[in-house]
């Protein structure tokens, strides 16, 4: 199977989520190959799980610190994304993992472990979709299986952690984040370039791939979704909000 690799790029919160969905939609139509994509965030952002309650976030603090809010297509808990953090998305048929979400999580998250090892960091996988270092979470990951049979998984690898800011944004004691969350800079002096090189190598190991770009159809659909869906964090009509908490300090919210 030949993959498409979309190299590291930077967008706003709404566009980042829109691109992931646009790729998944085109893949379901047979117009896009299995894809690995890396991206960063134009401004500090929090991505909420698909049905997560806004009550988990201190919205006033987000406004005060110019932190954008966006709702993911995947489930799980709220994730803070600094402009230095790295996020990936993998869009692939779930049959490649024998129709097992657990197998998919472990396989893709293993790529993160490989990348960390290249940086001299020893990570471990917990709860199938949490990557931890010395007992603290460095990467949370969320997924969705579409009716088309395509699987979307994305996750963030924290580069640095501002425990005080996270405590304020999530209305929690900063010590909770000091005890439970970590970033690459707490374990390595690796530069941004070093980290991306390690991630790229970790995700593409043993895969046949070509470097590619969004198709015109994907780009157009992403722009539509950015404005029509992802610039609002309102839940769909009839959806029930669930309090899920912060991904950085709680065990994996699977879907």
N, C-alpha and C positions, 0 to 999 in steps of 0.2 A: 504494500500500500504506500503510495507516495503522498506525503504531506505538503501543505503550503505553510511556510514560515513568514509571518508578517513581523518585521523587525521593530524594535523599540520605537515608540512614538508617544507623543504627549497631546492629550485633549482635555477638555472640560469634562466634568462628571457626567452630564447628560449624554454627551457624545460618546464617551467611553462605553456606557451601558448600551447605547443605541447600536454601536458597531457590533458588539457581541451578539445582539439579537438579530441584526441584519444578516450576519454571516450564517447564523443557525437557520434562518428562514430560507436563504438561498441554497444552503446545503440540503435542506429538506426537499427542495424543488429539483435537486440534481444539478444545480448550477454552481456549486462550490465544493472543493475537496475538503477532506479532513484538514483542520487548520490549527496551528499554534500561533498565538498572538501575544506580544509583550507591549505593555503601555505604562505610562505614568500620568500624573494628574496635574493639570494646569494650576490649580489652586487646592489648598487643603480641603478635603471632602470627607463626608461620612456616607457610606452606602448602607441602606437599610435592607433587611431581608424582605422578600416579596410581600409578606403580610404582617410585617412587624409594626408594632405601635410606635407612634411618635413620642409617646410618654417615656420611652426608654432614653430619649435624648433631651438635653437641656437646650431647647431651640433658641432661647435668648442668648446663651453663651455662644452658640454657633454663629449667630448674627454678629455678636460682638467681636468674634475672632475671624469673621469673613470665611467661615467654613461652609462650603456648599453641601446641600443634602440631595441625595438621589436614591431612588428605590430600584433595587436589582430585580431581574427576572428570576433569580434563584432565591431559595429560602435561606434559613440560617439567621445569624445575629448581625448586629450593626458593626461595621468595620470602619475605623478611621484610616484615611489615606493621606499621608503627608506628600509633599511634592517630591520628596526623595525616595519614597517607597516604590517598589516594583510590583506590578500586577500582571498576571498572565491570564489568558483564556485558552481553553482547549475545546474544540468542537469536533466531535467524532461520532460515528455510529456506536451505540451502546453494545451492539453485538460483538464488537472488537474486544469487549471485556466479558464475554459470555453472559450478557444481559445482567450483570451484577454491578450495582452501584458501589458496593464495598470494594470489589476488585478494581473498579475504575479509580476510586479515590486513592487506593493504595498504590496503584501503578503510577498515576500522575504525580502524587505527592512524593513518590520515591525520586522523581526527577529533582525535586527541591532538595532532598537529602543529598543527592549526588552533587548538586551545585554547592551546597554548604560545605561538603567535604573538600571540594576544590579550594574553598576559601580557608580551610583549616578549622572549620567549625563542625563539631559533632552534634548532629541533630537526631531526634527520634520521632517516630510517628505514634500518636496516641489517638484513640477514638476514631480511627480510620482517616480522619481529615484534619487533624491538628498536628502541626510540626512544632516541636518544642526543643529548646536548648537549655540544659541544666534546669529542667523542670518549668521553664517559662516559655510561653507561646511566642513564636517568632513568625508564624504563618497560619492563618485560618483559611479554609477553603469551603466553597459551597457549590452545589450542582443542581441541575434540573434535567430530567429525561423528557423529551418532547414526544408528542403523540406520533410524530414522524419516525421515531426510532433513533433520532440524533440526541447526543448527550452533550450538555454544556457544563463545563466546570471552570470556575475562575477562582483565583485566590491572590492574596497579597503577601509579599515578603517585606517585613518592616526593616528599613535601613537604620533609622534612629527612633528613639522613643522619648516623647516629652510627657513624662508621667503626670506632671502638674496639669498640663493642658487636657490630657485625657480625663483626669478626674473631674475637671470642670465641665467638659463637654458631656460627660455621661452622668453627672451629678453624683459622683462617688468620691471616696477618699483616695487621694493620690497614692497612698501606700498600697492599696489594692493592686494598682497597676505596677507599682515597683516590685511587688511580690510575684505577679503573675505574667507580666508582659516584658518582652525584650526585643532588641533590634540587632542587626548585624554589627553596628559600630560598638556595641558593648562587648563584642567577642573578637573583633578583627578591625584592622586599619584599612581594609579594602576600600578602594575608590568606587565611585559609581560605575566606572568603566569595567573595573575588575568584577564587580557583582554581576553586571549584565553578561559579561563574557562567560562567567561560570553558569549562569542560568541558561544561556543559549546552549552551551555544551551539555548541560544536564538534561535538558528537554529534547535535544536532537540526537542524543546518543542512541545508536542502533536503529535509527529511523532514516528512511530514504526521504529526502525533502528538497524542495526548491524554494528559494526566496521569492515571495510574491507580494502583491498589493491587492487592495480591495478592487473588485470589479466595478464598472459603472453602475450596475444594478444595486450592488451592496452599498455603494456610496450614496446613491439617491435615497435608498430606503433608510439608511442611517440618519440622513438629514431629516427625513420625514418623522422618524421615531423620536429624534432629539426634541423636536418642537411639539409633536403631538402627544407624546407619552412621558418622556423622561425629564422634562422640565417641571413636572409636578410630582409631589410625593403622596398625592391623594390615593387612597385605595380604590380599586374598582367598585362599582355599585354592588352592594350586597356582601362585600367581603368583610370578614371579621378580623379586626386587628388583634395581634397577640404580642404580649410583652415577652421579649426574648433576651434583652440585655446586651452587653458589649462582648463581641467576639474575642477580644484580647484577653479577657479574664475568665471566661466561662468555657467549658468543654464543648466540642463541636456540635453546633446545631445543624444536623445533617442536611435536611431539605426544607 
